[in-house]
Amino acid sequence: MAMDRETLETYLKDAFPEAEITLTDLAGDNDHWQAEIVSPQFKGVPRVRQHQMVYAALKGKMGGELHALALKTRAPD
């Protein structure tokens, strides 16, 4: 079962309400996504921890409903 854009966006916006989020469906199958997230919550946080925060926001759906997620995360300039 794939995760549609609306569901993925809901998870991310709930966790990062002030973020700019750009989602790209890499394969056109709702199963391989790229998420670019610019959030003040990432300020001073190492990139590995930023990615862990995103995975936590997905509430265990990564690897199940969501097969692949390429991440680009950063704090605003």
KOLNUBA-954776 format. One record per atom (N, C-alpha, C): residue number from 0; residue in three letters; x, y, z. Coordinates in Angstrom, 3 decimals. Each point is the difference from the previous one (the first is absolute). Layout:
> num	residu	X	Y	Z
> NUM	Ala	X	Y	Z $
...
***
This chain:
> num	residu	X	Y	Z
> 0	Met	0.849	-1.184	0.000 $
> 0	Met	-0.849	1.184	0.000 $
> 0	Met	0.893	1.246	0.000 $
> 1	Ala	-0.279	0.912	-0.880 $
> 1	Ala	0.795	1.218	-0.119 $
> 1	Ala	-0.601	1.124	0.847 $
> 2	Met	0.802	1.034	0.224 $
> 2	Met	-0.459	1.167	0.758 $
> 2	Met	-0.180	1.165	-0.967 $
> 3	Asp	-1.207	0.542	-0.066 $
> 3	Asp	-0.253	1.106	-0.917 $
> 3	Asp	0.565	1.312	0.553 $
> 4	Arg	0.090	0.966	-0.887 $
> 4	Arg	0.585	1.306	0.333 $
> 4	Arg	-0.707	0.637	1.197 $
> 5	Glu	-1.314	-0.023	0.012 $
> 5	Glu	-0.758	0.663	1.063 $
> 5	Glu	0.322	-0.598	1.371 $
> 6	Thr	0.083	-1.319	0.072 $
> 6	Thr	0.301	-0.667	1.268 $
> 6	Thr	1.410	0.336	0.463 $
> 7	Leu	0.956	-0.090	-0.909 $
> 7	Leu	1.389	0.316	0.337 $
> 7	Leu	0.121	1.448	0.455 $
> 8	Glu	-0.636	0.891	-0.731 $
> 8	Glu	0.044	1.413	0.344 $
> 8	Glu	-0.625	0.266	1.373 $
> 9	Thr	-1.066	-0.706	0.318 $
> 9	Thr	-0.655	0.161	1.304 $
> 9	Thr	0.939	-0.389	1.132 $
> 10	Tyr	0.654	-1.148	-0.124 $
> 10	Tyr	0.956	-0.424	1.025 $
> 10	Tyr	1.088	1.056	0.197 $
> 11	Leu	0.548	0.486	-1.109 $
> 11	Leu	1.114	0.953	0.089 $
> 11	Leu	-0.449	1.359	0.536 $
> 12	Lys	-1.149	0.478	-0.433 $
> 12	Lys	-0.489	1.301	0.478 $
> 12	Lys	-0.398	-0.047	1.471 $
> 13	Asp	-0.503	-1.148	0.451 $
> 13	Asp	-0.332	-0.138	1.416 $
> 13	Asp	1.260	0.100	0.859 $
> 14	Ala	1.081	-0.597	-0.471 $
> 14	Ala	1.256	-0.008	0.759 $
> 14	Ala	0.797	1.286	-0.162 $
> 15	Phe	-0.122	0.626	-1.169 $
> 15	Phe	0.790	1.205	-0.312 $
> 15	Phe	-0.934	1.086	-0.537 $
> 16	Pro	-0.845	0.554	0.866 $
> 16	Pro	-1.039	0.930	-0.458 $
> 16	Pro	0.519	1.292	-0.630 $
> 17	Glu	1.197	0.421	0.352 $
> 17	Glu	0.533	1.244	-0.551 $
> 17	Glu	0.914	-0.240	-1.202 $
> 18	Ala	0.104	-1.233	-0.432 $
> 18	Ala	0.948	-0.364	-1.053 $
> 18	Ala	-0.520	0.304	-1.397 $
> 19	Glu	0.960	0.218	-0.904 $
> 19	Glu	-0.280	-0.002	-1.431 $
> 19	Glu	0.282	-1.423	-0.454 $
> 20	Ile	-0.998	-0.656	-0.568 $
> 20	Ile	0.123	-1.401	-0.381 $
> 20	Ile	-0.290	-0.136	-1.492 $
> 21	Thr	0.928	-0.618	-0.712 $
> 21	Thr	-0.178	-0.277	-1.418 $
> 21	Thr	0.099	-1.507	-0.193 $
> 22	Leu	-1.048	-0.598	-0.555 $
> 22	Leu	-0.016	-1.437	-0.246 $
> 22	Leu	0.066	-0.273	-1.500 $
> 23	Thr	0.820	-0.976	-0.367 $
> 23	Thr	0.125	-0.419	-1.387 $
> 23	Thr	-0.188	-1.504	-0.065 $
> 24	Asp	-0.937	-0.450	-0.820 $
> 24	Asp	-0.222	-1.429	-0.220 $
> 24	Asp	1.014	-0.441	-1.057 $
> 25	Leu	1.045	-0.671	0.431 $
> 25	Leu	1.127	-0.312	-0.876 $
> 25	Leu	-0.315	-1.033	-1.076 $
> 26	Ala	-0.941	-0.896	0.264 $
> 26	Ala	-0.280	-1.071	-0.952 $
> 26	Ala	-1.445	0.019	-0.513 $
> 27	Gly	-0.803	0.944	0.467 $
> 27	Gly	-1.385	0.075	-0.430 $
> 27	Gly	-0.872	-1.100	0.575 $
> 28	Asp	0.452	-0.603	1.114 $
> 28	Asp	-0.733	-1.137	0.558 $
> 28	Asp	-0.445	0.203	1.449 $
> 29	Asn	0.153	1.220	0.529 $
> 29	Asn	-0.333	0.297	1.398 $
> 29	Asn	0.776	-0.882	0.968 $
> 30	Asp	1.126	-0.508	-0.410 $
> 30	Asp	0.770	-0.917	0.836 $
> 30	Asp	1.467	0.409	0.129 $
> 31	His	0.440	0.907	-0.857 $
> 31	His	1.390	0.468	0.003 $
> 31	His	-0.023	1.527	-0.015 $
> 32	Trp	0.210	0.591	1.167 $
> 32	Trp	-0.145	1.448	0.163 $
> 32	Trp	1.326	0.664	0.312 $
> 33	Gln	0.066	1.264	-0.351 $
> 33	Gln	1.057	0.885	0.491 $
> 33	Gln	-0.693	1.108	0.771 $
> 34	Ala	0.488	0.281	1.183 $
> 34	Ala	-0.547	1.085	0.814 $
> 34	Ala	1.119	0.989	0.295 $
> 35	Glu	-0.252	1.246	-0.343 $
> 35	Glu	0.909	1.083	0.364 $
> 35	Glu	-0.718	0.799	1.088 $
> 36	Ile	0.627	0.040	1.181 $
> 36	Ile	-0.644	0.622	1.163 $
> 36	Ile	0.932	1.064	0.568 $
> 37	Val	-0.477	1.222	0.041 $
> 37	Val	0.738	1.110	0.586 $
> 37	Val	-0.781	0.414	1.237 $
> 38	Ser	0.587	-0.278	1.166 $
> 38	Ser	-0.730	0.228	1.245 $
> 38	Ser	0.874	0.664	1.053 $
> 39	Pro	-0.567	0.960	0.731 $
> 39	Pro	0.740	0.597	1.109 $
> 39	Pro	0.345	-1.039	1.077 $
> 40	Gln	-0.749	-1.097	0.063 $
> 40	Gln	0.285	-1.050	0.975 $
> 40	Gln	1.352	-0.672	-0.251 $
> 41	Phe	0.550	0.171	-1.184 $
> 41	Phe	1.276	-0.623	-0.346 $
> 41	Phe	1.208	0.871	0.370 $
> 42	Lys	-0.240	1.220	0.462 $
> 42	Lys	1.103	0.913	0.313 $
> 42	Lys	0.911	-0.601	1.077 $
> 43	Gly	1.269	-0.131	-0.331 $
> 43	Gly	0.992	-0.519	0.929 $
> 43	Gly	-0.039	-1.508	0.191 $
> 44	Val	-0.828	-0.689	-0.795 $
> 44	Val	-0.155	-1.448	0.133 $
> 44	Val	0.783	-0.682	-1.122 $
> 45	Pro	0.840	-0.978	0.339 $
> 45	Pro	0.752	-0.707	-1.051 $
> 45	Pro	-0.949	-0.677	-0.998 $
> 46	Arg	0.461	-0.120	-1.242 $
> 46	Arg	-0.841	-0.543	-1.067 $
> 46	Arg	-0.538	-1.396	0.334 $
> 47	Val	0.813	-0.859	0.588 $
> 47	Val	-0.477	-1.346	0.341 $
> 47	Val	-1.189	0.095	0.957 $
> 48	Arg	0.090	0.875	0.969 $
> 48	Arg	-1.103	0.182	0.957 $
> 48	Arg	-1.223	0.604	-0.695 $
> 49	Gln	0.214	0.914	-0.948 $
> 49	Gln	-1.112	0.569	-0.762 $
> 49	Gln	-0.771	-1.113	-0.702 $
> 50	His	0.733	-0.912	-0.615 $
> 50	His	-0.642	-1.101	-0.720 $
> 50	His	-0.726	-0.930	0.974 $
> 51	Gln	0.578	-0.218	1.161 $
> 51	Gln	-0.673	-0.807	1.022 $
> 51	Gln	-1.310	0.652	0.423 $
> 52	Met	0.003	1.326	0.090 $
> 52	Met	-1.219	0.726	0.356 $
> 52	Met	-1.090	-0.211	-1.056 $
> 53	Val	0.410	-0.004	-1.271 $
> 53	Val	-0.966	-0.229	-1.085 $
> 53	Val	-0.549	-1.418	0.076 $
> 54	Tyr	0.882	-0.977	0.177 $
> 54	Tyr	-0.460	-1.386	0.096 $
> 54	Tyr	-0.952	-0.177	1.183 $
> 55	Ala	0.284	0.643	1.112 $
> 55	Ala	-0.884	-0.077	1.162 $
> 55	Ala	-1.373	0.591	-0.329 $
> 56	Ala	-0.020	1.055	-0.796 $
> 56	Ala	-1.262	0.634	-0.387 $
> 56	Ala	-0.871	-0.941	-0.830 $
> 57	Leu	0.609	-0.980	-0.644 $
> 57	Leu	-0.740	-0.930	-0.856 $
> 57	Leu	-0.632	-1.147	0.787 $
> 58	Lys	0.229	-0.021	1.292 $
> 58	Lys	-0.670	-0.920	0.926 $
> 58	Lys	0.043	-1.465	-0.444 $
> 59	Gly	1.189	-0.457	-0.387 $
> 59	Gly	0.174	-1.405	-0.344 $
> 59	Gly	-0.449	-0.391	-1.400 $
> 60	Lys	-0.401	0.943	-0.819 $
> 60	Lys	-0.481	-0.314	-1.356 $
> 60	Lys	1.149	-0.210	-0.993 $
> 61	Met	1.192	0.489	0.342 $
> 61	Met	1.163	-0.155	-0.886 $
> 61	Met	0.338	-1.480	-0.114 $
> 62	Gly	0.156	-0.480	-1.239 $
> 62	Gly	0.309	-1.401	-0.223 $
> 62	Gly	-1.246	-0.852	-0.165 $
> 63	Gly	-1.151	0.561	0.317 $
> 63	Gly	-1.271	-0.703	-0.183 $
> 63	Gly	-0.793	0.698	-1.086 $
> 64	Glu	-0.885	0.903	0.424 $
> 64	Glu	-0.789	0.773	-0.963 $
> 64	Glu	0.892	0.899	-0.859 $
> 65	Leu	1.082	0.437	0.571 $
> 65	Leu	0.932	0.871	-0.715 $
> 65	Leu	1.294	-0.760	-0.223 $
> 66	His	0.242	-0.373	-1.244 $
> 66	His	1.141	-0.857	-0.322 $
> 66	His	1.323	0.756	0.004 $
> 67	Ala	0.029	1.176	-0.629 $
> 67	Ala	1.261	0.735	-0.131 $
> 67	Ala	-0.244	1.497	0.157 $
> 68	Leu	0.887	0.641	0.753 $
> 68	Leu	-0.097	1.437	0.220 $
> 68	Leu	1.396	0.608	-0.009 $
> 69	Ala	0.288	0.770	-1.035 $
> 69	Ala	1.253	0.742	-0.082 $
> 69	Ala	-0.219	1.320	0.725 $
> 70	Leu	0.888	0.337	0.909 $
> 70	Leu	-0.182	1.196	0.822 $
> 70	Leu	1.041	1.071	-0.290 $
> 71	Lys	-0.473	1.234	-0.036 $
> 71	Lys	0.842	1.183	0.000 $
> 71	Lys	-0.560	0.871	1.110 $
> 72	Thr	0.762	0.169	1.056 $
> 72	Thr	-0.482	0.778	1.142 $
> 72	Thr	1.003	1.088	0.346 $
> 73	Arg	-0.540	1.116	0.493 $
> 73	Arg	0.864	1.090	0.466 $
> 73	Arg	-0.843	1.011	0.762 $
> 74	Ala	0.695	0.827	0.750 $
> 74	Ala	-0.642	1.130	0.674 $
> 74	Ala	-0.033	1.162	-0.993 $
> 75	Pro	-0.929	0.937	0.174 $
> 75	Pro	-0.046	1.160	-0.891 $
> 75	Pro	1.271	0.836	0.133 $
> 76	Asp	0.314	0.696	-1.061 $
> 76	Asp	1.185	0.882	-0.009 $
> 76	Asp	-0.226	1.215	0.878 $
***
